[in-house]
Amino acid sequence: MSEPRLLAPEQQIQQRTLRKLFSRVEKLLKDTEHKATLFKAKIASRGRHRAQAKYQPPVVEGVRTTILKLTAMVEEKSRDVEHLEEKLRRIRREQIQEVGRCSA
């Protein structure tokens, strides 16, 4: 089995950038979900004082569905990052092979 090879410096920078951006997207999704939940709770509590509240507080199934959707989105982004990392490794291997052929 061959040893894992390091990526080229520019590819390492791209990989680091992708990971940082992915972490930022994950954090923003979590923050947005939290803020939306708080906002919905505020709206629901205000509506209780009125006779005809238009907004119903979220039910367990709705929250579950939202969490599943967000989890699927994060998993998809994770797969995208993994796919890009694999492409970068493949490109690096091809570059190394080309250099080997040219010097031989």
N, CA, C and O atoms as a Tinker XYZ file with bonds, in Angstrom:
   416  protein
     1  N      0.849000   -1.169000    0.000000    73     2
     2  CA     0.000000    0.000000    0.000000    64     1     3
     3  C      0.898000    1.237000    0.000000    63     2     4     5
     4  O      1.864000    1.306000    0.760000    81     3
     5  N      0.583000    2.200000   -0.841000    73     3     6
     6  CA     1.419000    3.396000   -0.927000    64     5     7
     7  C      1.078000    4.368000    0.196000    63     6     8     9
     8  O     -0.029000    4.372000    0.735000    81     7
     9  N      2.061000    5.185000    0.528000    73     7    10
    10  CA     1.859000    6.181000    1.582000    64     9    11
    11  C      1.014000    7.319000    1.035000    63    10    12    13
    12  O      1.114000    7.661000   -0.143000    81    11
    13  N      0.177000    7.909000    1.893000    73    11    14
    14  CA    -0.598000    9.053000    1.425000    64    13    15
    15  C      0.345000   10.211000    1.106000    63    14    16    17
    16  O      1.270000   10.492000    1.868000    81    15
    17  N      0.110000   10.868000   -0.002000    73    15    18
    18  CA     0.981000   11.962000   -0.419000    64    17    19
    19  C      0.359000   13.286000   -0.025000    63    18    20    21
    20  O     -0.862000   13.433000    0.036000    81    19
    21  N      1.215000   14.224000    0.236000    73    19    22
    22  CA     0.735000   15.545000    0.590000    64    21    23
    23  C      0.202000   16.257000   -0.645000    63    22    24    25
    24  O      0.669000   16.041000   -1.763000    81    23
    25  N     -0.770000   17.095000   -0.415000    73    23    26
    26  CA    -1.301000   17.893000   -1.504000    64    25    27
    27  C     -0.340000   19.047000   -1.792000    63    26    28    29
    28  O      0.468000   19.433000   -0.947000    81    27
    29  N     -0.448000   19.571000   -2.977000    73    27    30
    30  CA     0.348000   20.737000   -3.332000    64    29    31
    31  C     -0.057000   21.896000   -2.415000    63    30    32    33
    32  O     -1.185000   21.922000   -1.923000    81    31
    33  N      0.835000   22.840000   -2.180000    73    31    34
    34  CA     0.512000   23.952000   -1.271000    64    33    35
    35  C     -0.783000   24.687000   -1.626000    63    34    36    37
    36  O     -1.578000   25.002000   -0.741000    81    35
    37  N     -1.000000   24.961000   -2.919000    73    35    38
    38  CA    -2.233000   25.669000   -3.287000    64    37    39
    39  C     -3.467000   24.804000   -3.036000    63    38    40    41
    40  O     -4.538000   25.324000   -2.725000    81    39
    41  N     -3.316000   23.483000   -3.172000    73    39    42
    42  CA    -4.432000   22.580000   -2.893000    64    41    43
    43  C     -4.682000   22.490000   -1.388000    63    42    44    45
    44  O     -5.828000   22.374000   -0.953000    81    43
    45  N     -3.624000   22.543000   -0.605000    73    43    46
    46  CA    -3.787000   22.550000    0.851000    64    45    47
    47  C     -4.532000   23.807000    1.295000    63    46    48    49
    48  O     -5.381000   23.757000    2.185000    81    47
    49  N     -4.202000   24.933000    0.662000    73    47    50
    50  CA    -4.888000   26.182000    0.981000    64    49    51
    51  C     -6.364000   26.071000    0.607000    63    50    52    53
    52  O     -7.233000   26.489000    1.372000    81    51
    53  N     -6.648000   25.507000   -0.570000    73    51    54
    54  CA    -8.036000   25.318000   -0.994000    64    53    55
    55  C     -8.779000   24.404000   -0.027000    63    54    56    57
    56  O     -9.930000   24.661000    0.329000    81    55
    57  N     -8.113000   23.344000    0.390000    73    55    58
    58  CA    -8.738000   22.399000    1.311000    64    57    59
    59  C     -9.058000   23.087000    2.644000    63    58    60    61
    60  O    -10.153000   22.931000    3.184000    81    59
    61  N     -8.096000   23.844000    3.161000    73    59    62
    62  CA    -8.307000   24.565000    4.418000    64    61    63
    63  C     -9.459000   25.558000    4.284000    63    62    64    65
    64  O    -10.297000   25.684000    5.177000    81    63
    65  N     -9.484000   26.257000    3.154000    73    63    66
    66  CA   -10.541000   27.234000    2.917000    64    65    67
    67  C    -11.899000   26.543000    2.855000    63    66    68    69
    68  O    -12.869000   27.025000    3.441000    81    67
    69  N    -11.973000   25.420000    2.151000    73    67    70
    70  CA   -13.227000   24.669000    2.070000    64    69    71
    71  C    -13.696000   24.219000    3.455000    63    70    72    73
    72  O    -14.880000   24.311000    3.778000    81    71
    73  N    -12.782000   23.746000    4.242000    73    71    74
    74  CA   -13.159000   23.280000    5.587000    64    73    75
    75  C    -13.648000   24.431000    6.456000    63    74    76    77
    76  O    -14.620000   24.286000    7.198000    81    75
    77  N    -12.974000   25.575000    6.364000    73    75    78
    78  CA   -13.409000   26.742000    7.140000    64    77    79
    79  C    -14.791000   27.195000    6.688000    63    78    80    81
    80  O    -15.661000   27.481000    7.512000    81    79
    81  N    -14.987000   27.258000    5.370000    73    79    82
    82  CA   -16.286000   27.684000    4.851000    64    81    83
    83  C    -17.383000   26.700000    5.246000    63    82    84    85
    84  O    -18.492000   27.108000    5.594000    81    83
    85  N    -17.080000   25.424000    5.193000    73    83    86
    86  CA   -18.053000   24.409000    5.581000    64    85    87
    87  C    -18.429000   24.563000    7.054000    63    86    88    89
    88  O    -19.604000   24.482000    7.412000    81    87
    89  N    -17.429000   24.785000    7.901000    73    87    90
    90  CA   -17.702000   24.987000    9.326000    64    89    91
    91  C    -18.559000   26.226000    9.539000    63    90    92    93
    92  O    -19.464000   26.232000   10.374000    81    91
    93  N    -18.268000   27.264000    8.783000    73    91    94
    94  CA   -19.039000   28.507000    8.907000    64    93    95
    95  C    -20.487000   28.273000    8.484000    63    94    96    97
    96  O    -21.409000   28.760000    9.138000    81    95
    97  N    -20.692000   27.534000    7.398000    73    95    98
    98  CA   -22.052000   27.243000    6.928000    64    97    99
    99  C    -22.803000   26.422000    7.971000    63    98   100   101
   100  O    -23.970000   26.687000    8.258000    81    99
   101  N    -22.129000   25.431000    8.531000    73    99   102
   102  CA   -22.758000   24.609000    9.575000    64   101   103
   103  C    -23.185000   25.454000   10.767000    63   102   104   105
   104  O    -24.293000   25.311000   11.284000    81   103
   105  N    -22.284000   26.339000   11.195000    73   103   106
   106  CA   -22.574000   27.201000   12.349000    64   105   107
   107  C    -23.733000   28.138000   12.029000    63   106   108   109
   108  O    -24.618000   28.336000   12.862000    81   107
   109  N    -23.736000   28.713000   10.836000    73   107   110
   110  CA   -24.822000   29.610000   10.450000    64   109   111
   111  C    -26.157000   28.879000   10.397000    63   110   112   113
   112  O    -27.184000   29.423000   10.801000    81   111
   113  N    -26.142000   27.642000    9.898000    73   111   114
   114  CA   -27.383000   26.851000    9.877000    64   113   115
   115  C    -27.911000   26.617000   11.290000    63   114   116   117
   116  O    -29.105000   26.763000   11.548000    81   115
   117  N    -27.020000   26.257000   12.189000    73   115   118
   118  CA   -27.434000   26.012000   13.575000    64   117   119
   119  C    -27.963000   27.285000   14.209000    63   118   120   121
   120  O    -28.999000   27.263000   14.874000    81   119
   121  N    -27.254000   28.411000   14.008000    73   119   122
   122  CA   -27.696000   29.684000   14.575000    64   121   123
   123  C    -29.050000   30.095000   14.016000    63   122   124   125
   124  O    -29.922000   30.549000   14.757000    81   123
   125  N    -29.222000   29.937000   12.714000    73   123   126
   126  CA   -30.482000   30.314000   12.075000    64   125   127
   127  C    -31.627000   29.458000   12.593000    63   126   128   129
   128  O    -32.712000   29.966000   12.873000    81   127
   129  N    -31.387000   28.170000   12.718000    73   127   130
   130  CA   -32.416000   27.269000   13.245000    64   129   131
   131  C    -32.803000   27.676000   14.665000    63   130   132   133
   132  O    -33.986000   27.708000   15.005000    81   131
   133  N    -31.814000   27.984000   15.483000    73   131   134
   134  CA   -32.072000   28.384000   16.868000    64   133   135
   135  C    -32.880000   29.686000   16.912000    63   134   136   137
   136  O    -33.861000   29.795000   17.647000    81   135
   137  N    -32.453000   30.667000   16.118000    73   135   138
   138  CA   -33.149000   31.962000   16.107000    64   137   139
   139  C    -34.568000   31.819000   15.567000    63   138   140   141
   140  O    -35.490000   32.464000   16.066000    81   139
   141  N    -34.744000   30.984000   14.557000    73   139   142
   142  CA   -36.085000   30.769000   14.000000    64   141   143
   143  C    -36.997000   30.122000   15.040000    63   142   144   145
   144  O    -38.172000   30.474000   15.147000    81   143
   145  N    -36.462000   29.192000   15.790000    73   143   146
   146  CA   -37.250000   28.519000   16.825000    64   145   147
   147  C    -37.672000   29.525000   17.906000    63   146   148   149
   148  O    -38.821000   29.540000   18.348000    81   147
   149  N    -36.712000   30.364000   18.316000    73   147   150
   150  CA   -37.036000   31.381000   19.328000    64   149   151
   151  C    -38.080000   32.361000   18.797000    63   150   152   153
   152  O    -39.009000   32.740000   19.510000    81   151
   153  N    -37.917000   32.761000   17.550000    73   151   154
   154  CA   -38.857000   33.696000   16.941000    64   153   155
   155  C    -40.254000   33.093000   16.878000    63   154   156   157
   156  O    -41.237000   33.760000   17.202000    81   155
   157  N    -40.343000   31.843000   16.466000    73   155   158
   158  CA   -41.642000   31.170000   16.393000    64   157   159
   159  C    -42.273000   31.056000   17.779000    63   158   160   161
   160  O    -43.484000   31.215000   17.933000    81   159
   161  N    -41.456000   30.784000   18.771000    73   159   162
   162  CA   -41.974000   30.683000   20.141000    64   161   163
   163  C    -42.518000   32.035000   20.604000    63   162   164   165
   164  O    -43.563000   32.095000   21.252000    81   163
   165  N    -41.817000   33.114000   20.275000    73   163   166
   166  CA   -42.294000   34.453000   20.655000    64   165   167
   167  C    -43.628000   34.759000   19.980000    63   166   168   169
   168  O    -44.560000   35.264000   20.606000    81   167
   169  N    -43.693000   34.441000   18.687000    73   167   170
   170  CA   -44.935000   34.685000   17.953000    64   169   171
   171  C    -46.074000   33.867000   18.556000    63   170   172   173
   172  O    -47.187000   34.368000   18.720000    81   171
   173  N    -45.797000   32.627000   18.881000    73   171   174
   174  CA   -46.833000   31.745000   19.444000    64   173   175
   175  C    -47.295000   32.254000   20.794000    63   174   176   177
   176  O    -48.490000   32.219000   21.089000    81   175
   177  N    -46.366000   32.728000   21.624000    73   175   178
   178  CA   -46.765000   33.195000   22.953000    64   177   179
   179  C    -47.573000   34.486000   22.858000    63   178   180   181
   180  O    -48.470000   34.706000   23.672000    81   179
   181  N    -47.282000   35.327000   21.904000    73   179   182
   182  CA   -48.075000   36.554000   21.721000    64   181   183
   183  C    -49.464000   36.220000   21.199000    63   182   184   185
   184  O    -50.449000   36.864000   21.561000    81   183
   185  N    -49.529000   35.213000   20.349000    73   183   186
   186  CA   -50.806000   34.833000   19.761000    64   185   187
   187  C    -51.771000   34.225000   20.766000    63   186   188   189
   188  O    -52.984000   34.252000   20.556000    81   187
   189  N    -51.256000   33.689000   21.830000    73   187   190
   190  CA   -52.121000   33.050000   22.834000    64   189   191
   191  C    -53.017000   34.082000   23.525000    63   190   192   193
   192  O    -54.105000   33.760000   24.003000    81   191
   193  N    -52.544000   35.308000   23.566000    73   191   194
   194  CA   -53.322000   36.348000   24.233000    64   193   195
   195  C    -54.474000   36.842000   23.358000    63   194   196   197
   196  O    -55.404000   37.482000   23.848000    81   195
   197  N    -54.408000   36.552000   22.112000    73   195   198
   198  CA   -55.474000   36.951000   21.186000    64   197   199
   199  C    -56.439000   35.781000   21.008000    63   198   200   201
   200  O    -56.060000   34.616000   21.137000    81   199
   201  N    -57.659000   36.108000   20.718000    73   199   202
   202  CA   -58.670000   35.053000   20.545000    64   201   203
   203  C    -58.422000   34.244000   19.275000    63   202   204   205
   204  O    -58.666000   33.038000   19.247000    81   203
   205  N    -57.938000   34.905000   18.228000    73   203   206
   206  CA   -57.748000   34.207000   16.953000    64   205   207
   207  C    -56.266000   34.276000   16.559000    63   206   208   209
   208  O    -55.861000   35.123000   15.762000    81   207
   209  N    -55.494000   33.398000   17.117000    73   207   210
   210  CA   -54.068000   33.355000   16.775000    64   209   211
   211  C    -53.909000   32.671000   15.421000    63   210   212   213
   212  O    -54.398000   31.561000   15.212000    81   211
   213  N    -53.216000   33.350000   14.504000    73   211   214
   214  CA   -53.000000   32.765000   13.179000    64   213   215
   215  C    -51.853000   31.765000   13.182000    63   214   216   217
   216  O    -51.813000   30.853000   12.356000    81   215
   217  N    -50.950000   31.933000   14.085000    73   215   218
   218  CA   -49.768000   31.073000   14.110000    64   217   219
   219  C    -49.910000   30.016000   15.196000    63   218   220   221
   220  O    -50.259000   30.318000   16.337000    81   219
   221  N    -49.638000   28.798000   14.827000    73   219   222
   222  CA   -49.624000   27.696000   15.789000    64   221   223
   223  C    -48.173000   27.390000   16.145000    63   222   224   225
   224  O    -47.319000   27.376000   15.258000    81   223
   225  N    -47.878000   27.148000   17.399000    73   223   226
   226  CA   -46.500000   26.807000   17.751000    64   225   227
   227  C    -46.077000   25.514000   17.053000    63   226   228   229
   228  O    -46.914000   24.668000   16.736000    81   227
   229  N    -44.769000   25.368000   16.816000    73   227   230
   230  CA   -44.316000   24.165000   16.112000    64   229   231
   231  C    -44.627000   22.899000   16.907000    63   230   232   233
   232  O    -44.523000   22.863000   18.133000    81   231
   233  N    -45.006000   21.882000   16.176000    73   231   234
   234  CA   -45.263000   20.596000   16.815000    64   233   235
   235  C    -43.996000   19.744000   16.699000    63   234   236   237
   236  O    -43.086000   20.064000   15.934000    81   235
   237  N    -43.956000   18.686000   17.452000    73   235   238
   238  CA   -42.779000   17.828000   17.484000    64   237   239
   239  C    -42.430000   17.329000   16.084000    63   238   240   241
   240  O    -41.257000   17.302000   15.710000    81   239
   241  N    -43.430000   16.938000   15.319000    73   239   242
   242  CA   -43.175000   16.422000   13.975000    64   241   243
   243  C    -42.560000   17.492000   13.072000    63   242   244   245
   244  O    -41.676000   17.197000   12.268000    81   243
   245  N    -43.022000   18.714000   13.203000    73   243   246
   246  CA   -42.461000   19.810000   12.415000    64   245   247
   247  C    -41.010000   20.071000   12.758000    63   246   248   249
   248  O    -40.177000   20.276000   11.875000    81   247
   249  N    -40.716000   20.063000   14.042000    73   247   250
   250  CA   -39.329000   20.271000   14.488000    64   249   251
   251  C    -38.457000   19.122000   13.990000    63   250   252   253
   252  O    -37.348000   19.341000   13.504000    81   251
   253  N    -38.958000   17.914000   14.112000    73   251   254
   254  CA   -38.216000   16.735000   13.655000    64   253   255
   255  C    -37.915000   16.830000   12.167000    63   254   256   257
   256  O    -36.791000   16.564000   11.740000    81   255
   257  N    -38.914000   17.209000   11.378000    73   255   258
   258  CA   -38.745000   17.338000    9.932000    64   257   259
   259  C    -37.687000   18.389000    9.600000    63   258   260   261
   260  O    -36.842000   18.181000    8.730000    81   259
   261  N    -37.746000   19.504000   10.296000    73   259   262
   262  CA   -36.770000   20.575000   10.067000    64   261   263
   263  C    -35.362000   20.095000   10.385000    63   262   264   265
   264  O    -34.429000   20.344000    9.620000    81   263
   265  N    -35.209000   19.418000   11.494000    73   263   266
   266  CA   -33.891000   18.907000   11.884000    64   265   267
   267  C    -33.383000   17.905000   10.858000    63   266   268   269
   268  O    -32.204000   17.929000   10.504000    81   267
   269  N    -34.253000   17.029000   10.377000    73   267   270
   270  CA   -33.854000   16.055000    9.356000    64   269   271
   271  C    -33.423000   16.747000    8.063000    63   270   272   273
   272  O    -32.442000   16.342000    7.438000    81   271
   273  N    -34.156000   17.792000    7.659000    73   271   274
   274  CA   -33.794000   18.531000    6.448000    64   273   275
   275  C    -32.427000   19.189000    6.610000    63   274   276   277
   276  O    -31.580000   19.106000    5.720000    81   275
   277  N    -32.219000   19.841000    7.746000    73   275   278
   278  CA   -30.937000   20.510000    7.977000    64   277   279
   279  C    -29.799000   19.497000    8.053000    63   278   280   281
   280  O    -28.708000   19.749000    7.543000    81   279
   281  N    -30.046000   18.367000    8.679000    73   279   282
   282  CA   -29.024000   17.323000    8.762000    64   281   283
   283  C    -28.673000   16.816000    7.361000    63   282   284   285
   284  O    -27.501000   16.607000    7.046000    81   283
   285  N    -29.681000   16.623000    6.536000    73   283   286
   286  CA   -29.440000   16.166000    5.161000    64   285   287
   287  C    -28.619000   17.201000    4.390000    63   286   288   289
   288  O    -27.725000   16.845000    3.621000    81   287
   289  N    -28.929000   18.487000    4.602000    73   287   290
   290  CA   -28.166000   19.539000    3.926000    64   289   291
   291  C    -26.704000   19.510000    4.343000    63   290   292   293
   292  O    -25.809000   19.612000    3.504000    81   291
   293  N    -26.466000   19.372000    5.639000    73   291   294
   294  CA   -25.092000   19.338000    6.147000    64   293   295
   295  C    -24.363000   18.108000    5.617000    63   294   296   297
   296  O    -23.200000   18.203000    5.223000    81   295
   297  N    -25.027000   16.961000    5.603000    73   295   298
   298  CA   -24.405000   15.744000    5.073000    64   297   299
   299  C    -24.067000   15.898000    3.601000    63   298   300   301
   300  O    -23.019000   15.437000    3.148000    81   299
   301  N    -24.958000   16.549000    2.848000    73   299   302
   302  CA   -24.697000   16.771000    1.420000    64   301   303
   303  C    -23.475000   17.667000    1.236000    63   302   304   305
   304  O    -22.632000   17.401000    0.378000    81   303
   305  N    -23.378000   18.715000    2.029000    73   303   306
   306  CA   -22.217000   19.606000    1.940000    64   305   307
   307  C    -20.950000   18.862000    2.335000    63   306   308   309
   308  O    -19.891000   19.080000    1.748000    81   307
   309  N    -21.055000   17.989000    3.320000    73   307   310
   310  CA   -19.900000   17.202000    3.742000    64   309   311
   311  C    -19.442000   16.296000    2.610000    63   310   312   313
   312  O    -18.244000   16.172000    2.355000    81   311
   313  N    -20.401000   15.654000    1.923000    73   311   314
   314  CA   -20.050000   14.807000    0.778000    64   313   315
   315  C    -19.404000   15.636000   -0.329000    63   314   316   317
   316  O    -18.467000   15.183000   -0.986000    81   315
   317  N    -19.913000   16.856000   -0.533000    73   315   318
   318  CA   -19.322000   17.731000   -1.545000    64   317   319
   319  C    -17.865000   18.051000   -1.214000    63   318   320   321
   320  O    -17.002000   18.029000   -2.092000    81   319
   321  N    -17.601000   18.348000    0.058000    73   319   322
   322  CA   -16.233000   18.648000    0.479000    64   321   323
   323  C    -15.346000   17.417000    0.294000    63   322   324   325
   324  O    -14.227000   17.529000   -0.205000    81   323
   325  N    -15.839000   16.250000    0.691000    73   323   326
   326  CA   -15.064000   15.020000    0.519000    64   325   327
   327  C    -14.781000   14.755000   -0.953000    63   326   328   329
   328  O    -13.681000   14.334000   -1.312000    81   327
   329  N    -15.775000   15.001000   -1.806000    73   327   330
   330  CA   -15.598000   14.804000   -3.243000    64   329   331
   331  C    -14.518000   15.749000   -3.782000    63   330   332   333
   332  O    -13.664000   15.339000   -4.567000    81   331
   333  N    -14.562000   17.005000   -3.358000    73   331   334
   334  CA   -13.552000   17.964000   -3.804000    64   333   335
   335  C    -12.159000   17.591000   -3.307000    63   334   336   337
   336  O    -11.174000   17.727000   -4.032000    81   335
   337  N    -12.088000   17.121000   -2.071000    73   335   338
   338  CA   -10.791000   16.690000   -1.540000    64   337   339
   339  C    -10.243000   15.523000   -2.357000    63   338   340   341
   340  O     -9.051000   15.479000   -2.663000    81   339
   341  N    -11.113000   14.580000   -2.706000    73   339   342
   342  CA   -10.675000   13.437000   -3.504000    64   341   343
   343  C    -10.203000   13.898000   -4.883000    63   342   344   345
   344  O     -9.198000   13.401000   -5.391000    81   343
   345  N    -10.917000   14.841000   -5.487000    73   343   346
   346  CA   -10.493000   15.380000   -6.780000    64   345   347
   347  C     -9.109000   16.030000   -6.676000    63   346   348   349
   348  O     -8.263000   15.857000   -7.553000    81   347
   349  N     -8.895000   16.777000   -5.593000    73   347   350
   350  CA    -7.597000   17.414000   -5.406000    64   349   351
   351  C     -6.492000   16.371000   -5.279000    63   350   352   353
   352  O     -5.410000   16.535000   -5.842000    81   351
   353  N     -6.765000   15.297000   -4.538000    73   351   354
   354  CA    -5.766000   14.231000   -4.406000    64   353   355
   355  C     -5.485000   13.586000   -5.763000    63   354   356   357
   356  O     -4.332000   13.316000   -6.101000    81   355
   357  N     -6.550000   13.341000   -6.543000    73   355   358
   358  CA    -6.374000   12.743000   -7.867000    64   357   359
   359  C     -5.542000   13.644000   -8.773000    63   358   360   361
   360  O     -4.659000   13.170000   -9.487000    81   359
   361  N     -5.821000   14.924000   -8.741000    73   359   362
   362  CA    -5.060000   15.877000   -9.554000    64   361   363
   363  C     -3.596000   15.864000   -9.145000    63   362   364   365
   364  O     -2.701000   15.879000   -9.990000    81   363
   365  N     -3.367000   15.836000   -7.845000    73   363   366
   366  CA    -1.986000   15.808000   -7.336000    64   365   367
   367  C     -1.268000   14.548000   -7.813000    63   366   368   369
   368  O     -0.119000   14.614000   -8.252000    81   367
   369  N     -1.951000   13.385000   -7.726000    73   367   370
   370  CA    -1.340000   12.138000   -8.195000    64   369   371
   371  C     -1.004000   12.227000   -9.672000    63   370   372   373
   372  O      0.076000   11.812000  -10.093000    81   371
   373  N     -1.924000   12.767000  -10.461000    73   371   374
   374  CA    -1.697000   12.901000  -11.900000    64   373   375
   375  C     -0.510000   13.820000  -12.179000    63   374   376   377
   376  O      0.285000   13.561000  -13.083000    81   375
   377  N     -0.395000   14.890000  -11.401000    73   375   378
   378  CA     0.734000   15.810000  -11.588000    64   377   379
   379  C      2.051000   15.106000  -11.275000    63   378   380   381
   380  O      3.040000   15.274000  -11.988000    81   379
   381  N      2.054000   14.324000  -10.213000    73   379   382
   382  CA     3.265000   13.605000   -9.828000    64   381   383
   383  C      3.628000   12.587000  -10.901000    63   382   384   385
   384  O      4.802000   12.430000  -11.237000    81   383
   385  N      2.624000   11.892000  -11.443000    73   383   386
   386  CA     2.876000   10.913000  -12.499000    64   385   387
   387  C      3.419000   11.596000  -13.756000    63   386   388   389
   388  O      4.325000   11.071000  -14.404000    81   387
   389  N      2.875000   12.750000  -14.099000    73   387   390
   390  CA     3.360000   13.482000  -15.270000    64   389   391
   391  C      4.803000   13.910000  -15.082000    63   390   392   393
   392  O      5.614000   13.801000  -16.002000    81   391
   393  N      5.125000   14.398000  -13.893000    73   391   394
   394  CA     6.499000   14.806000  -13.617000    64   393   395
   395  C      7.428000   13.613000  -13.707000    63   394   396   397
   396  O      8.548000   13.725000  -14.206000    81   395
   397  N      6.959000   12.458000  -13.220000    73   395   398
   398  CA     7.760000   11.235000  -13.307000    64   397   399
   399  C      8.008000   10.800000  -14.742000    63   398   400   401
   400  O      9.106000   10.360000  -15.083000    81   399
   401  N      6.987000   10.925000  -15.581000    73   399   402
   402  CA     7.136000   10.546000  -16.990000    64   401   403
   403  C      8.082000   11.495000  -17.725000    63   402   404   405
   404  O      8.895000   11.068000  -18.544000    81   403
   405  N      7.963000   12.786000  -17.421000    73   403   406
   406  CA     8.804000   13.767000  -18.103000    64   405   407
   407  C     10.270000   13.637000  -17.722000    63   406   408   409
   408  O     11.147000   13.884000  -18.550000    81   407
   409  N     10.548000   13.255000  -16.486000    73   407   410
   410  CA    11.934000   13.156000  -16.034000    64   409   411
   411  C     12.546000   11.807000  -16.395000    63   410   412   413
   412  O     13.763000   11.638000  -16.320000    81   411
   413  N     11.719000   10.856000  -16.783000    73   411   414
   414  CA    12.238000    9.523000  -17.118000    64   413   415
   415  C     12.777000    9.463000  -18.531000    63   414   416
   416  O     13.250000    8.413000  -18.967000    81   415
